[in-house]
């Protein structure tokens, strides 16, 4: 057997394992890491399959070739909803939507060590959002963004030096503003009521849970997302959840979060809009999200240019519309989802205490 044939078999086996690992319901960081690179794995399968077929026709190569085809099918099953080949889950707002019923929201993980302050300030100036959630903000970022307070008189200042600081800037009135530490005592989230110029009110949640990676479990992330989703479901009104969820749009955890909360993903049927890593074009996936209840229609979704961070900002405009609830069908949770959600919260609390 040639070296080329052996190399092709090893690569094929690695891609099959990488495809199957995320189906294991483990919260181990190494396992959950393979939720992320589905596009990259899918793109790697065809050339490896060609190499496998060209380099040998022995039984093992044939079996691995069949396995690669199956792996490609599994990857495409997760990827295709985030392409234009699928009907959008969130319907588009009419062109004549009342501006007083719409809200523009900018989400930016600034990268705490990034000091290109002017680039982000220019992005805020150009996009002119009504709400701006800045993540990974420390004291340096607080000072650098202070000029925004003249334009955004309402907000939250929870700057921290552990890469989990957050700051919310709003030109719209806020009420019942709360900074919470839902799972870990150094990882904040924010909840606030927002009143639109039309008088309509919605609840905004800004989140940035700790990510999984080899050596770090996904338990605290998963549990925090479930707690937010449960609150959304319990309150039942117009809601937006936004931030760096440190999870991809196609993962089981994000699907569970959407099902429990009954939240729509504007990426479905429109594209993946990968936001991380801004400096590595071949290794990008969607980590920064805006999910919303069926009370809104989507007027705009845009990934903004790089502002010096490892994340691209996301800009979205949502509009309240009396017809929205009849035009859209949000996901819903079944008994298995609720059982899994309870397990996620229990494991998260256990992990936070260890």
C-alpha positions in Angstrom: 0.0 0.0 0.0 1.4 3.4 -1.0 2.1 6.3 1.4 -0.5 8.3 -0.5 -3.2 5.6 0.1 -2.4 5.4 3.8 -2.4 9.2 4.1 -5.8 9.3 2.4 -7.2 6.7 4.8 -5.9 8.5 7.9 -7.4 11.8 6.7 -10.7 10.1 5.8 -10.9 8.5 9.2 -10.2 11.8 10.9 -12.9 13.6 9.0 -15.5 10.9 9.8 -14.6 11.0 13.5 -14.8 14.8 13.5 -18.2 14.6 11.9 -19.5 12.1 14.4 -18.1 13.5 17.6 -20.7 16.3 18.0 -23.5 13.7 18.1 -22.1 12.5 21.4 -24.1 14.4 24.1 -21.0 15.1 26.1 -20.2 18.6 27.4 -16.5 17.8 27.2 -14.7 20.8 25.6 -12.9 18.7 23.1 -16.1 17.1 21.9 -18.1 20.4 21.7 -15.2 22.1 19.8 -16.2 19.9 16.8 -19.6 21.6 16.7 -17.9 24.6 15.2 -16.0 23.8 12.0 -18.8 22.1 10.0 -18.2 24.2 6.9 -14.5 23.5 7.0 -15.0 19.8 7.5 -17.5 19.6 4.7 -15.2 21.5 2.4 -12.3 19.1 3.2 -14.3 15.9 2.5 -14.5 16.0 -1.4 -10.8 16.4 -2.0 -10.0 13.7 0.5 -12.6 11.4 -1.1 -11.0 12.0 -4.5 -7.6 11.2 -3.1 -8.9 8.1 -1.4 -10.5 6.8 -4.7 -7.5 7.7 -6.8 -4.9 6.1 -4.5 -6.4 2.7 -3.8 -9.4 0.4 -4.3 -8.8 -1.9 -1.3 -11.8 -2.8 1.0 -10.8 -0.4 3.7 -10.6 2.5 1.2 -14.1 1.6 -0.1 -15.5 1.5 3.4 -13.9 4.8 4.3 -15.1 6.3 1.0 -18.7 5.3 1.9 -18.1 6.8 5.4 -17.0 10.1 3.9 -20.1 10.3 1.8 -22.2 9.7 4.9 -20.2 12.3 6.8 -20.7 14.9 4.0 -24.4 14.2 4.1 -24.5 14.8 7.9 -22.5 18.0 7.5 -24.8 19.3 4.8 -27.8 18.5 6.9 -26.5 21.1 9.5 -25.2 23.6 7.0 -28.0 23.9 4.4 -30.5 25.7 6.7 -27.9 28.5 6.8 -27.9 29.0 3.1 -30.3 30.6 0.6 -31.5 27.1 -0.3 -33.8 27.1 2.7 -37.0 29.2 3.4 -36.1 31.9 5.9 -37.4 31.3 9.4 -37.6 35.0 10.1 -39.8 36.9 7.6 -38.7 40.2 6.1 -40.2 43.5 7.2 -42.1 45.5 4.6 -40.2 48.3 2.9 -42.7 50.8 4.3 -42.3 49.6 7.9 -42.9 52.4 10.5 -39.5 53.5 11.7 -41.0 54.3 15.1 -41.6 50.5 15.5 -38.1 49.5 14.5 -34.9 49.1 16.4 -31.4 48.8 15.1 -29.0 46.8 17.3 -25.2 46.5 17.0 -23.3 43.7 18.7 -19.6 43.9 18.9 -17.1 41.7 20.7 -14.3 44.2 20.9 -11.5 41.9 22.0 -10.3 43.2 25.3 -6.7 43.6 24.2 -7.7 45.4 21.0 -6.9 49.1 21.3 -8.1 50.3 17.9 -10.8 52.3 19.7 -11.3 54.7 16.8 -12.3 51.9 14.4 -15.1 50.8 16.6 -16.3 54.4 17.3 -16.3 55.0 13.5 -18.4 51.8 13.0 -20.9 53.0 15.6 -21.0 56.4 14.0 -21.6 55.0 10.5 -24.2 52.4 11.5 -26.0 54.6 14.0 -27.7 51.8 16.0 -30.4 52.4 18.6 -28.8 49.8 20.9 -25.1 48.9 21.0 -23.9 46.0 23.1 -20.1 45.9 23.5 -18.5 42.8 24.9 -15.1 42.1 26.4 -15.0 45.7 27.6 -12.5 46.7 30.3 -11.7 50.0 31.9 -9.7 51.1 28.8 -12.7 50.4 26.6 -15.0 52.2 29.1 -12.9 55.3 28.8 -12.6 55.1 25.0 -16.3 54.7 24.4 -17.3 57.4 26.9 -18.0 59.9 24.0 -21.0 57.7 23.1 -22.8 58.6 26.3 -23.8 62.0 24.7 -25.7 60.1 22.0 -26.8 57.1 24.1 -27.9 58.5 27.5 -29.3 55.1 28.7 -27.3 52.0 29.3 -25.3 49.6 31.5 -21.6 49.8 32.5 -20.3 46.4 33.6 -16.7 46.7 32.5 -14.4 44.0 33.7 -10.8 42.9 33.1 -11.5 39.2 32.7 -12.7 39.4 29.0 -16.3 39.1 30.2 -17.1 42.8 30.7 -20.1 44.2 28.9 -21.5 47.7 28.2 -24.9 48.5 26.8 -25.5 51.9 25.1 -29.1 52.9 24.3 -30.8 56.0 22.9 -34.1 54.4 23.7 -35.5 54.5 27.3 -34.6 51.4 29.4 -36.5 50.1 32.4 -36.1 47.2 34.9 -32.4 47.1 34.0 -30.5 44.2 35.7 -27.0 42.9 35.5 -27.0 39.2 36.5 -24.5 36.5 37.1 -26.7 33.6 36.1 -24.2 30.7 36.5 -20.7 32.0 37.1 -19.9 34.9 39.5 -17.5 36.6 37.1 -19.6 36.2 33.9 -22.3 38.8 33.7 -25.3 39.2 31.4 -27.8 42.1 31.1 -31.5 42.2 30.9 -33.5 45.4 30.2 -36.9 46.6 29.0 -36.7 48.8 25.9 -39.4 51.2 24.8 -39.6 52.0 21.1 -40.7 55.5 19.8 -44.0 53.8 18.9 -44.6 53.0 22.5 -44.1 49.3 22.0 -41.9 47.6 24.6 -39.6 44.6 24.4 -37.1 42.9 26.6 -33.5 42.8 25.6 -31.0 40.2 26.9 -27.3 40.6 26.3 -25.2 37.5 26.9 -21.6 36.3 26.7 -21.1 32.9 28.3 -17.7 31.3 28.7 -16.8 29.1 25.7 -16.0 25.4 25.6 -12.5 24.4 24.4 -10.3 21.4 25.0 -9.9 21.3 28.7 -13.0 23.5 29.4 -16.5 22.0 29.5 -19.5 23.6 27.8 -21.6 23.1 30.9 -21.7 26.7 32.1 -22.4 28.0 28.6 -25.2 25.5 28.0 -26.8 26.2 31.4 -26.7 29.9 31.1 -28.3 29.8 27.7 -31.1 27.5 29.0 -31.8 29.9 31.9 -32.2 32.8 29.5 -34.4 30.8 27.2 -36.6 29.7 30.2 -37.0 33.3 31.2 -38.0 34.3 27.7 -40.6 31.5 27.6 -41.9 32.4 31.0 -42.4 36.0 30.2 -43.8 35.4 26.7 -43.6 38.9 25.3 -41.5 40.5 22.6 -37.9 39.6 23.3 -34.5 39.9 21.7 -31.4 37.9 22.9 -28.1 39.0 21.5 -24.4 38.7 22.1 -21.4 36.4 21.7 -23.0 33.1 22.6 -19.7 31.2 22.1 -21.7 28.7 20.1 -22.5 28.1 16.5 -26.0 28.5 15.0 -26.2 24.8 14.0 -25.3 23.2 17.3 -27.6 21.1 19.5 -27.2 23.6 22.3 -28.3 26.6 20.2 -31.2 24.5 18.9 -32.2 23.7 22.4 -31.9 27.3 23.4 -34.2 28.3 20.5 -36.7 25.6 21.3 -37.0 26.4 25.0 -37.2 30.2 24.3 -39.3 30.0 21.1 -36.8 32.2 19.3 -36.1 32.8 15.6 -32.7 32.9 14.0 -32.5 35.4 11.1 -29.6 33.4 9.6 -31.8 30.5 8.6 -32.4 30.9 4.9 -30.1 33.8 4.5 -26.5 32.7 5.2 -24.2 31.8 8.0 -22.8 35.3 8.5 -19.6 34.0 10.2 -18.3 36.5 12.8 -15.2 34.7 14.2 -12.3 34.6 13.4 -12.0 38.0 11.7 -8.3 37.5 10.8 -8.5 33.8 9.6 -10.7 33.6 6.5 -10.5 29.8 6.3 -11.5 29.3 10.0 -14.7 31.3 10.5 -18.0 30.4 12.1 -21.0 32.3 13.5 -20.5 33.0 17.2 -22.3 36.4 17.5 -26.0 36.2 17.3 -29.3 38.0 17.5 -32.3 35.8 18.2 -35.8 37.2 18.6 -39.4 36.3 19.3 -42.1 36.0 16.6 -43.3 39.6 17.4 -40.6 41.0 15.1 -39.9 41.1 11.4 -36.4 41.4 10.0 -35.5 44.6 8.2 -31.8 44.3 8.0 -29.0 41.8 8.8 -25.4 42.8 8.1 -21.9 41.7 9.1 -19.8 44.9 9.5 -16.1 45.3 8.5 -13.4 44.3 10.9 -12.8 46.8 13.7 -9.5 45.4 14.9 -11.1 42.6 17.0 -11.1 38.9 16.3 -14.9 39.2 15.9 -16.8 41.1 13.2 -19.7 43.2 14.5 -23.2 42.3 13.6 -25.9 44.9 12.8 -29.6 44.0 12.7 -32.8 46.0 12.4 -36.0 44.5 13.7 -39.5 45.9 13.4 -42.6 45.2 15.5 -45.5 44.3 13.3 -49.1 43.2 14.2 -48.9 40.6 11.4 -45.6 39.1 12.5 -47.0 36.4 14.8 -49.2 35.0 12.0 -46.4 35.0 9.5 -43.7 33.1 11.5 -43.6 29.9 13.4 -41.0 29.8 16.1 -39.5 26.5 17.3 -41.0 24.9 20.3 -39.8 22.5 23.0 -41.0 19.0 23.6 -40.7 16.8 26.7 -37.2 15.6 25.7 -36.0 19.2 25.2 -37.3 20.2 28.6 -35.6 17.2 30.2 -32.3 18.0 28.5 -32.6 21.6 29.6 -33.0 20.6 33.2 -29.9 18.4 32.9 -28.0 21.3 31.4 -28.8 23.7 34.2 -28.0 21.1 36.9 -24.6 20.3 35.3 -23.9 24.0 34.9 -24.4 24.7 38.5 -22.4 21.8 39.5 -19.5 22.9 37.2 -19.7 26.5 38.5 -19.3 25.2 42.1 -16.3 22.9 41.3 
